[in-house]
Amino acid sequence: MKKKRTKQQVLIVGLGRFGQSLARSLVSDGFEVLAVDSCESAADEVANDVTHVMIADSTDESVLREIGPDQFDLVVCAIGGDLQASIMTVLLLKEMGAKYLVAKASTTIHGRALTKMGVDRVVFPEREMAERLAQDFLTPHLTELLRVNVSHSMFEIPAPEGFVGKSLIDLNLRERFGMNVLAIKRNGDSEVSPPPTEVICSGDVLLVLGNRERAVDCMDSDDAR
């Protein structure tokens, strides 16, 4: 019998600044991350911060087949500067059944090409960082970590005082505000996929997936006060 996985698994290909930052953030939030890059120095920089690291050429079909992109919950192609490597890697990842594929784009045309190839989410890190900072200034209690699609993002939310002592099932965030709690960060640890009976403690940080506007409504609700 196979051992049941307890953590979401992510494959990140490309360890530039964006790839490294994303890898470290996901690991700190309780995800298992396999980071891949053809550059040994880039791989060495995150070797102590991620679950697994591999020095390999992602444009080599045999390499990706051995990794098995279809076994991961999320696959990220973080290659931006080398257009050919980005396109070839994305093509192979799609052919090998990546369940949800996010790819970094360096230009608008690059992004259009990735979209036409069937990438689930195309990201422009520099552009989106500027937008994210603007939104964070407007809603300082929400920190956006990853834009999933036009309307939904992954957020970190410090547990409001009104949440403390209540369970997730009592708060009913999913039904009331469309917010799915992916993990709870507490005292330096992260509990991924917490059960509905999990009680929120003072100082908890919630990692949630949802709509920003509805998340703001949640933080302004009576429960949050």
PyRosetta script that sets phi, psi and omega in degrees:
from pyrosetta import init, pose_from_sequence

init()
pose = pose_from_sequence("MKKKRTKQQVLIVGLGRFGQSLARSLVSDGFEVLAVDSCESAADEVANDVTHVMIADSTDESVLREIGPDQFDLVVCAIGGDLQASIMTVLLLKEMGAKYLVAKASTTIHGRALTKMGVDRVVFPEREMAERLAQDFLTPHLTELLRVNVSHSMFEIPAPEGFVGKSLIDLNLRERFGMNVLAIKRNGDSEVSPPPTEVICSGDVLLVLGNRERAVDCMDSDDAR")
pose.set_psi(1, 132.6)
pose.set_omega(1, 179.7)
pose.set_phi(2, -72.7)
pose.set_psi(2, 142.5)
pose.set_omega(2, 177.6)
pose.set_phi(3, -72.6)
pose.set_psi(3, 130.5)
pose.set_omega(3, -178.9)
pose.set_phi(4, -68.7)
pose.set_psi(4, 132.1)
pose.set_omega(4, 178.6)
pose.set_phi(5, -73.9)
pose.set_psi(5, 140.8)
pose.set_omega(5, 179.3)
pose.set_phi(6, -108.9)
pose.set_psi(6, -11.4)
pose.set_omega(6, -178.1)
pose.set_phi(7, -126.1)
pose.set_psi(7, 146.6)
pose.set_omega(7, 175.2)
pose.set_phi(8, -69.5)
pose.set_psi(8, 139.2)
pose.set_omega(8, -176.5)
pose.set_phi(9, -110.2)
pose.set_psi(9, 133.6)
pose.set_omega(9, -175.5)
pose.set_phi(10, -126.9)
pose.set_psi(10, 136.9)
pose.set_omega(10, 173.9)
pose.set_phi(11, -109.0)
pose.set_psi(11, 123.4)
pose.set_omega(11, 177.0)
pose.set_phi(12, -117.8)
pose.set_psi(12, 121.4)
pose.set_omega(12, 179.7)
pose.set_phi(13, -109.3)
pose.set_psi(13, 118.4)
pose.set_omega(13, -177.4)
pose.set_phi(14, 106.8)
pose.set_psi(14, 114.7)
pose.set_omega(14, -174.3)
pose.set_phi(15, -119.3)
pose.set_psi(15, 51.5)
pose.set_omega(15, 168.3)
pose.set_phi(16, -76.9)
pose.set_psi(16, -164.2)
pose.set_omega(16, -178.1)
pose.set_phi(17, -60.2)
pose.set_psi(17, -41.1)
pose.set_omega(17, -179.6)
pose.set_phi(18, -66.2)
pose.set_psi(18, -48.7)
pose.set_omega(18, -178.7)
pose.set_phi(19, -62.1)
pose.set_psi(19, -42.5)
pose.set_omega(19, 179.4)
pose.set_phi(20, -65.0)
pose.set_psi(20, -45.2)
pose.set_omega(20, -179.3)
pose.set_phi(21, -62.2)
pose.set_psi(21, -44.1)
pose.set_omega(21, 179.9)
pose.set_phi(22, -64.5)
pose.set_psi(22, -42.8)
pose.set_omega(22, -179.8)
pose.set_phi(23, -59.4)
pose.set_psi(23, -47.2)
pose.set_omega(23, -178.7)
pose.set_phi(24, -65.1)
pose.set_psi(24, -40.4)
pose.set_omega(24, -179.3)
pose.set_phi(25, -64.2)
pose.set_psi(25, -43.2)
pose.set_omega(25, -179.1)
pose.set_phi(26, -66.5)
pose.set_psi(26, -40.5)
pose.set_omega(26, 178.2)
pose.set_phi(27, -63.0)
pose.set_psi(27, -41.8)
pose.set_omega(27, -179.9)
pose.set_phi(28, -66.0)
pose.set_psi(28, -22.3)
pose.set_omega(28, 178.4)
pose.set_phi(29, -92.9)
pose.set_psi(29, 7.3)
pose.set_omega(29, 173.1)
pose.set_phi(30, 98.0)
pose.set_psi(30, 9.1)
pose.set_omega(30, 178.8)
pose.set_phi(31, -90.2)
pose.set_psi(31, 152.9)
pose.set_omega(31, 171.9)
pose.set_phi(32, -92.3)
pose.set_psi(32, 128.7)
pose.set_omega(32, -173.8)
pose.set_phi(33, -125.2)
pose.set_psi(33, 127.3)
pose.set_omega(33, 168.1)
pose.set_phi(34, -102.0)
pose.set_psi(34, 117.1)
pose.set_omega(34, -178.7)
pose.set_phi(35, -105.9)
pose.set_psi(35, 132.6)
pose.set_omega(35, -174.9)
pose.set_phi(36, -128.3)
pose.set_psi(36, 134.4)
pose.set_omega(36, 173.9)
pose.set_phi(37, -155.5)
pose.set_psi(37, 149.8)
pose.set_omega(37, 179.0)
pose.set_phi(38, -79.7)
pose.set_psi(38, -14.4)
pose.set_omega(38, -178.8)
pose.set_phi(39, -93.6)
pose.set_psi(39, 120.7)
pose.set_omega(39, -177.1)
pose.set_phi(40, -62.6)
pose.set_psi(40, -40.4)
pose.set_omega(40, -178.3)
pose.set_phi(41, -65.2)
pose.set_psi(41, -37.3)
pose.set_omega(41, 178.5)
pose.set_phi(42, -65.9)
pose.set_psi(42, -42.0)
pose.set_omega(42, 178.7)
pose.set_phi(43, -64.8)
pose.set_psi(43, -39.2)
pose.set_omega(43, -179.3)
pose.set_phi(44, -62.8)
pose.set_psi(44, -32.2)
pose.set_omega(44, -176.5)
pose.set_phi(45, -64.7)
pose.set_psi(45, -28.5)
pose.set_omega(45, -179.0)
pose.set_phi(46, -111.8)
pose.set_psi(46, 3.7)
pose.set_omega(46, -174.7)
pose.set_phi(47, -55.0)
pose.set_psi(47, -36.0)
pose.set_omega(47, -177.5)
pose.set_phi(48, -90.5)
pose.set_psi(48, -1.3)
pose.set_omega(48, -174.4)
pose.set_phi(49, -110.6)
pose.set_psi(49, -16.4)
pose.set_omega(49, -176.5)
pose.set_phi(50, -114.9)
pose.set_psi(50, 169.8)
pose.set_omega(50, -178.1)
pose.set_phi(51, -67.5)
pose.set_psi(51, -47.7)
pose.set_omega(51, 178.9)
pose.set_phi(52, -143.3)
pose.set_psi(52, 149.9)
pose.set_omega(52, 176.0)
pose.set_phi(53, -134.9)
pose.set_psi(53, 145.5)
pose.set_omega(53, -178.8)
pose.set_phi(54, -138.2)
pose.set_psi(54, 134.6)
pose.set_omega(54, 174.5)
pose.set_phi(55, -95.7)
pose.set_psi(55, 109.8)
pose.set_omega(55, -174.4)
pose.set_phi(56, -160.9)
pose.set_psi(56, 157.4)
pose.set_omega(56, 177.7)
pose.set_phi(57, -89.9)
pose.set_psi(57, 111.1)
pose.set_omega(57, -175.8)
pose.set_phi(58, -71.8)
pose.set_psi(58, -9.9)
pose.set_omega(58, 176.7)
pose.set_phi(59, -88.0)
pose.set_psi(59, -0.9)
pose.set_omega(59, 178.2)
pose.set_phi(60, -89.9)
pose.set_psi(60, 113.0)
pose.set_omega(60, -175.6)
pose.set_phi(61, -56.8)
pose.set_psi(61, -40.3)
pose.set_omega(61, -177.9)
pose.set_phi(62, -65.4)
pose.set_psi(62, -33.2)
pose.set_omega(62, 179.2)
pose.set_phi(63, -66.0)
pose.set_psi(63, -49.8)
pose.set_omega(63, -178.9)
pose.set_phi(64, -66.3)
pose.set_psi(64, -34.4)
pose.set_omega(64, 178.7)
pose.set_phi(65, -64.5)
pose.set_psi(65, -37.4)
pose.set_omega(65, 178.4)
pose.set_phi(66, -67.2)
pose.set_psi(66, -36.4)
pose.set_omega(66, 178.8)
pose.set_phi(67, -68.5)
pose.set_psi(67, -40.9)
pose.set_omega(67, 179.9)
pose.set_phi(68, 76.2)
pose.set_psi(68, 70.2)
pose.set_omega(68, -178.0)
pose.set_phi(69, -57.2)
pose.set_psi(69, -27.3)
pose.set_omega(69, -178.6)
pose.set_phi(70, -70.4)
pose.set_psi(70, -9.8)
pose.set_omega(70, -179.7)
pose.set_phi(71, -89.0)
pose.set_psi(71, -3.8)
pose.set_omega(71, -176.1)
pose.set_phi(72, -102.5)
pose.set_psi(72, 146.8)
pose.set_omega(72, 178.6)
pose.set_phi(73, -72.8)
pose.set_psi(73, -32.2)
pose.set_omega(73, 179.5)
pose.set_phi(74, -142.1)
pose.set_psi(74, 135.0)
pose.set_omega(74, 176.5)
pose.set_phi(75, -122.4)
pose.set_psi(75, 131.4)
pose.set_omega(75, -179.1)
pose.set_phi(76, -123.2)
pose.set_psi(76, 122.7)
pose.set_omega(76, 171.0)
pose.set_phi(77, -95.9)
pose.set_psi(77, 103.3)
pose.set_omega(77, -175.8)
pose.set_phi(78, -98.3)
pose.set_psi(78, 19.1)
pose.set_omega(78, 177.4)
pose.set_phi(79, -80.2)
pose.set_psi(79, 122.0)
pose.set_omega(79, -177.4)
pose.set_phi(80, -118.9)
pose.set_psi(80, -44.6)
pose.set_omega(80, -173.2)
pose.set_phi(81, -73.4)
pose.set_psi(81, -36.0)
pose.set_omega(81, -178.6)
pose.set_phi(82, -93.9)
pose.set_psi(82, 95.7)
pose.set_omega(82, -174.6)
pose.set_phi(83, -59.5)
pose.set_psi(83, -44.8)
pose.set_omega(83, -178.6)
pose.set_phi(84, -62.0)
pose.set_psi(84, -44.8)
pose.set_omega(84, -179.9)
pose.set_phi(85, -64.2)
pose.set_psi(85, -38.8)
pose.set_omega(85, 178.4)
pose.set_phi(86, -62.0)
pose.set_psi(86, -50.1)
pose.set_omega(86, -177.9)
pose.set_phi(87, -63.2)
pose.set_psi(87, -45.2)
pose.set_omega(87, -178.7)
pose.set_phi(88, -65.2)
pose.set_psi(88, -41.0)
pose.set_omega(88, -180.0)
pose.set_phi(89, -65.2)
pose.set_psi(89, -45.1)
pose.set_omega(89, 179.3)
pose.set_phi(90, -61.8)
pose.set_psi(90, -42.7)
pose.set_omega(90, 179.0)
pose.set_phi(91, -57.7)
pose.set_psi(91, -45.8)
pose.set_omega(91, -179.4)
pose.set_phi(92, -68.0)
pose.set_psi(92, -40.2)
pose.set_omega(92, 179.9)
pose.set_phi(93, -63.1)
pose.set_psi(93, -40.0)
pose.set_omega(93, 177.4)
pose.set_phi(94, -65.7)
pose.set_psi(94, -44.9)
pose.set_omega(94, -179.0)
pose.set_phi(95, -63.2)
pose.set_psi(95, -28.8)
pose.set_omega(95, -177.3)
pose.set_phi(96, -94.0)
pose.set_psi(96, 12.4)
pose.set_omega(96, 168.7)
pose.set_phi(97, 83.6)
pose.set_psi(97, 29.8)
pose.set_omega(97, 176.1)
pose.set_phi(98, -55.0)
pose.set_psi(98, 127.0)
pose.set_omega(98, -174.5)
pose.set_phi(99, -68.8)
pose.set_psi(99, -48.0)
pose.set_omega(99, 177.5)
pose.set_phi(100, -138.3)
pose.set_psi(100, 114.9)
pose.set_omega(100, -172.0)
pose.set_phi(101, -112.2)
pose.set_psi(101, 121.9)
pose.set_omega(101, 175.2)
pose.set_phi(102, -110.1)
pose.set_psi(102, 137.1)
pose.set_omega(102, -179.5)
pose.set_phi(103, -135.5)
pose.set_psi(103, 140.0)
pose.set_omega(103, 177.5)
pose.set_phi(104, -82.8)
pose.set_psi(104, 137.8)
pose.set_omega(104, 176.1)
pose.set_phi(105, -118.2)
pose.set_psi(105, 142.2)
pose.set_omega(105, -179.8)
pose.set_phi(106, -97.8)
pose.set_psi(106, -22.6)
pose.set_omega(106, 179.0)
pose.set_phi(107, -139.6)
pose.set_psi(107, 166.9)
pose.set_omega(107, 178.9)
pose.set_phi(108, -61.8)
pose.set_psi(108, -42.6)
pose.set_omega(108, 179.6)
pose.set_phi(109, -64.4)
pose.set_psi(109, -41.8)
pose.set_omega(109, 176.0)
pose.set_phi(110, -57.2)
pose.set_psi(110, -44.5)
pose.set_omega(110, 179.3)
pose.set_phi(111, -63.2)
pose.set_psi(111, -39.6)
pose.set_omega(111, 178.6)
pose.set_phi(112, -64.2)
pose.set_psi(112, -39.4)
pose.set_omega(112, 178.9)
pose.set_phi(113, -63.9)
pose.set_psi(113, -43.2)
pose.set_omega(113, 179.9)
pose.set_phi(114, -64.1)
pose.set_psi(114, -39.5)
pose.set_omega(114, 178.6)
pose.set_phi(115, -62.6)
pose.set_psi(115, -43.8)
pose.set_omega(115, 179.9)
pose.set_phi(116, -65.6)
pose.set_psi(116, -23.0)
pose.set_omega(116, 178.7)
pose.set_phi(117, -82.6)
pose.set_psi(117, -4.1)
pose.set_omega(117, 175.9)
pose.set_phi(118, 95.4)
pose.set_psi(118, 16.6)
pose.set_omega(118, 176.9)
pose.set_phi(119, -63.3)
pose.set_psi(119, 135.5)
pose.set_omega(119, -177.0)
pose.set_phi(120, -71.1)
pose.set_psi(120, -34.6)
pose.set_omega(120, 179.5)
pose.set_phi(121, -148.1)
pose.set_psi(121, 122.5)
pose.set_omega(121, 176.4)
pose.set_phi(122, -100.8)
pose.set_psi(122, 130.7)
pose.set_omega(122, -178.3)
pose.set_phi(123, -118.6)
pose.set_psi(123, 142.6)
pose.set_omega(123, 173.4)
pose.set_phi(124, -116.3)
pose.set_psi(124, 88.7)
pose.set_omega(124, -170.4)
pose.set_phi(125, -50.7)
pose.set_psi(125, -47.7)
pose.set_omega(125, -176.9)
pose.set_phi(126, -65.4)
pose.set_psi(126, -46.2)
pose.set_omega(126, -179.4)
pose.set_phi(127, -64.0)
pose.set_psi(127, -45.1)
pose.set_omega(127, -176.3)
pose.set_phi(128, -72.2)
pose.set_psi(128, -28.4)
pose.set_omega(128, 176.0)
pose.set_phi(129, -64.0)
pose.set_psi(129, -41.7)
pose.set_omega(129, 178.0)
pose.set_phi(130, -62.8)
pose.set_psi(130, -43.7)
pose.set_omega(130, 178.9)
pose.set_phi(131, -64.7)
pose.set_psi(131, -40.4)
pose.set_omega(131, -178.7)
pose.set_phi(132, -64.1)
pose.set_psi(132, -41.7)
pose.set_omega(132, 179.3)
pose.set_phi(133, -62.4)
pose.set_psi(133, -40.8)
pose.set_omega(133, 179.0)
pose.set_phi(134, -62.1)
pose.set_psi(134, -43.4)
pose.set_omega(134, 179.2)
pose.set_phi(135, -67.1)
pose.set_psi(135, -39.1)
pose.set_omega(135, -179.3)
pose.set_phi(136, -64.8)
pose.set_psi(136, -33.9)
pose.set_omega(136, 176.8)
pose.set_phi(137, -65.8)
pose.set_psi(137, -34.4)
pose.set_omega(137, -179.2)
pose.set_phi(138, -77.3)
pose.set_psi(138, -32.7)
pose.set_omega(138, -179.1)
pose.set_phi(139, -129.7)
pose.set_psi(139, 77.2)
pose.set_omega(139, -173.1)
pose.set_phi(140, -63.8)
pose.set_psi(140, -17.1)
pose.set_omega(140, -179.3)
pose.set_phi(141, -85.8)
pose.set_psi(141, -4.0)
pose.set_omega(141, 177.5)
pose.set_phi(142, -117.1)
pose.set_psi(142, 132.4)
pose.set_omega(142, 175.7)
pose.set_phi(143, -120.1)
pose.set_psi(143, 111.5)
pose.set_omega(143, -178.6)
pose.set_phi(144, -78.3)
pose.set_psi(144, 129.0)
pose.set_omega(144, -179.9)
pose.set_phi(145, -102.7)
pose.set_psi(145, -37.9)
pose.set_omega(145, -176.5)
pose.set_phi(146, -153.6)
pose.set_psi(146, 125.6)
pose.set_omega(146, 175.0)
pose.set_phi(147, -82.2)
pose.set_psi(147, 117.7)
pose.set_omega(147, -177.0)
pose.set_phi(148, -85.9)
pose.set_psi(148, -46.2)
pose.set_omega(148, 175.0)
pose.set_phi(149, -150.8)
pose.set_psi(149, -165.5)
pose.set_omega(149, -174.7)
pose.set_phi(150, -59.4)
pose.set_psi(150, -38.5)
pose.set_omega(150, -173.4)
pose.set_phi(151, -107.7)
pose.set_psi(151, -17.2)
pose.set_omega(151, -174.1)
pose.set_phi(152, -117.6)
pose.set_psi(152, 142.2)
pose.set_omega(152, 179.8)
pose.set_phi(153, -140.5)
pose.set_psi(153, 166.9)
pose.set_omega(153, 172.7)
pose.set_phi(154, -98.8)
pose.set_psi(154, 126.4)
pose.set_omega(154, -175.6)
pose.set_phi(155, -121.2)
pose.set_psi(155, 156.6)
pose.set_omega(155, 164.2)
pose.set_phi(156, -110.0)
pose.set_psi(156, 129.7)
pose.set_omega(156, -179.0)
pose.set_phi(157, -130.6)
pose.set_psi(157, 117.1)
pose.set_omega(157, 172.9)
pose.set_phi(158, -61.2)
pose.set_psi(158, 131.7)
pose.set_omega(158, -177.0)
pose.set_phi(159, -60.5)
pose.set_psi(159, 120.3)
pose.set_omega(159, 178.4)
pose.set_phi(160, -64.2)
pose.set_psi(160, 159.4)
pose.set_omega(160, -179.2)
pose.set_phi(161, -57.2)
pose.set_psi(161, -36.9)
pose.set_omega(161, -178.2)
pose.set_phi(162, -70.1)
pose.set_psi(162, -15.0)
pose.set_omega(162, 178.4)
pose.set_phi(163, -83.0)
pose.set_psi(163, -24.9)
pose.set_omega(163, -172.8)
pose.set_phi(164, -62.6)
pose.set_psi(164, 131.4)
pose.set_omega(164, 179.6)
pose.set_phi(165, 89.0)
pose.set_psi(165, -3.6)
pose.set_omega(165, 179.1)
pose.set_phi(166, -108.1)
pose.set_psi(166, 148.2)
pose.set_omega(166, 177.4)
pose.set_phi(167, -85.8)
pose.set_psi(167, 164.0)
pose.set_omega(167, 177.9)
pose.set_phi(168, -60.7)
pose.set_psi(168, -36.3)
pose.set_omega(168, -180.0)
pose.set_phi(169, -69.3)
pose.set_psi(169, -31.7)
pose.set_omega(169, 176.1)
pose.set_phi(170, -68.4)
pose.set_psi(170, -40.7)
pose.set_omega(170, -178.6)
pose.set_phi(171, -71.3)
pose.set_psi(171, -32.1)
pose.set_omega(171, 175.3)
pose.set_phi(172, 53.5)
pose.set_psi(172, 43.6)
pose.set_omega(172, -174.3)
pose.set_phi(173, -64.3)
pose.set_psi(173, -34.6)
pose.set_omega(173, -177.8)
pose.set_phi(174, -65.4)
pose.set_psi(174, -47.3)
pose.set_omega(174, -177.6)
pose.set_phi(175, -72.6)
pose.set_psi(175, -38.6)
pose.set_omega(175, -174.0)
pose.set_phi(176, -82.8)
pose.set_psi(176, -35.1)
pose.set_omega(176, -173.5)
pose.set_phi(177, -130.3)
pose.set_psi(177, 4.9)
pose.set_omega(177, 179.1)
pose.set_phi(178, 66.0)
pose.set_psi(178, 27.0)
pose.set_omega(178, -178.0)
pose.set_phi(179, -104.9)
pose.set_psi(179, 122.5)
pose.set_omega(179, 177.2)
pose.set_phi(180, -100.5)
pose.set_psi(180, 121.6)
pose.set_omega(180, 178.9)
pose.set_phi(181, -82.5)
pose.set_psi(181, 110.9)
pose.set_omega(181, -177.6)
pose.set_phi(182, -84.9)
pose.set_psi(182, -32.9)
pose.set_omega(182, -177.8)
pose.set_phi(183, -161.9)
pose.set_psi(183, 160.3)
pose.set_omega(183, 174.7)
pose.set_phi(184, -124.5)
pose.set_psi(184, 122.9)
pose.set_omega(184, 178.0)
pose.set_phi(185, -94.2)
pose.set_psi(185, 124.8)
pose.set_omega(185, -174.8)
pose.set_phi(186, -145.3)
pose.set_psi(186, 121.5)
pose.set_omega(186, 176.8)
pose.set_phi(187, 53.5)
pose.set_psi(187, 40.1)
pose.set_omega(187, 176.9)
pose.set_phi(188, 86.3)
pose.set_psi(188, -6.8)
pose.set_omega(188, 178.3)
pose.set_phi(189, -111.3)
pose.set_psi(189, 164.2)
pose.set_omega(189, 178.7)
pose.set_phi(190, -129.1)
pose.set_psi(190, 130.7)
pose.set_omega(190, 173.8)
pose.set_phi(191, -103.7)
pose.set_psi(191, 110.6)
pose.set_omega(191, -177.9)
pose.set_phi(192, -84.8)
pose.set_psi(192, 141.0)
pose.set_omega(192, -178.6)
pose.set_phi(193, 51.8)
pose.set_psi(193, 59.5)
pose.set_omega(193, -179.0)
pose.set_phi(194, -63.4)
pose.set_psi(194, 146.5)
pose.set_omega(194, 179.6)
pose.set_phi(195, -71.5)
pose.set_psi(195, 160.0)
pose.set_omega(195, -179.4)
pose.set_phi(196, -60.1)
pose.set_psi(196, -23.1)
pose.set_omega(196, -178.2)
pose.set_phi(197, -84.4)
pose.set_psi(197, -3.3)
pose.set_omega(197, -178.8)
pose.set_phi(198, -62.5)
pose.set_psi(198, 129.0)
pose.set_omega(198, -178.6)
pose.set_phi(199, -96.2)
pose.set_psi(199, 132.6)
pose.set_omega(199, -179.4)
pose.set_phi(200, -74.7)
pose.set_psi(200, 134.6)
pose.set_omega(200, 179.6)
pose.set_phi(201, -111.2)
pose.set_psi(201, 159.3)
pose.set_omega(201, 177.0)
pose.set_phi(202, -62.2)
pose.set_psi(202, 132.9)
pose.set_omega(202, -179.0)
pose.set_phi(203, 91.8)
pose.set_psi(203, -5.5)
pose.set_omega(203, 177.7)
pose.set_phi(204, -65.8)
pose.set_psi(204, 149.1)
pose.set_omega(204, 171.7)
pose.set_phi(205, -120.6)
pose.set_psi(205, 125.4)
pose.set_omega(205, -177.8)
pose.set_phi(206, -94.2)
pose.set_psi(206, 129.3)
pose.set_omega(206, 172.4)
pose.set_phi(207, -97.9)
pose.set_psi(207, 112.8)
pose.set_omega(207, -172.6)
pose.set_phi(208, -126.5)
pose.set_psi(208, 156.7)
pose.set_omega(208, 173.3)
pose.set_phi(209, -116.1)
pose.set_psi(209, 125.1)
pose.set_omega(209, -178.8)
pose.set_phi(210, -179.2)
pose.set_psi(210, -172.3)
pose.set_omega(210, 179.7)
pose.set_phi(211, -89.5)
pose.set_psi(211, 133.0)
pose.set_omega(211, -176.1)
pose.set_phi(212, -58.4)
pose.set_psi(212, -46.2)
pose.set_omega(212, -176.7)
pose.set_phi(213, -62.3)
pose.set_psi(213, -41.5)
pose.set_omega(213, 179.4)
pose.set_phi(214, -71.7)
pose.set_psi(214, -30.1)
pose.set_omega(214, 176.7)
pose.set_phi(215, -66.2)
pose.set_psi(215, -40.3)
pose.set_omega(215, 176.7)
pose.set_phi(216, -62.8)
pose.set_psi(216, -41.8)
pose.set_omega(216, 177.8)
pose.set_phi(217, -60.1)
pose.set_psi(217, -39.0)
pose.set_omega(217, 179.5)
pose.set_phi(218, -63.1)
pose.set_psi(218, -44.8)
pose.set_omega(218, -178.1)
pose.set_phi(219, -68.1)
pose.set_psi(219, -22.2)
pose.set_omega(219, 178.8)
pose.set_phi(220, -93.4)
pose.set_psi(220, -1.1)
pose.set_omega(220, -176.1)
pose.set_phi(221, -73.9)
pose.set_psi(221, 167.6)
pose.set_omega(221, 179.8)
pose.set_phi(222, -62.0)
pose.set_psi(222, -34.5)
pose.set_omega(222, -179.3)
pose.set_phi(223, -61.2)
pose.set_psi(223, -32.1)
pose.set_omega(223, -174.7)
pose.set_phi(224, -77.1)
pose.set_psi(224, -16.7)
pose.set_omega(224, -174.9)
pose.set_phi(225, -88.6)
pose.dump_pdb("model.pdb")
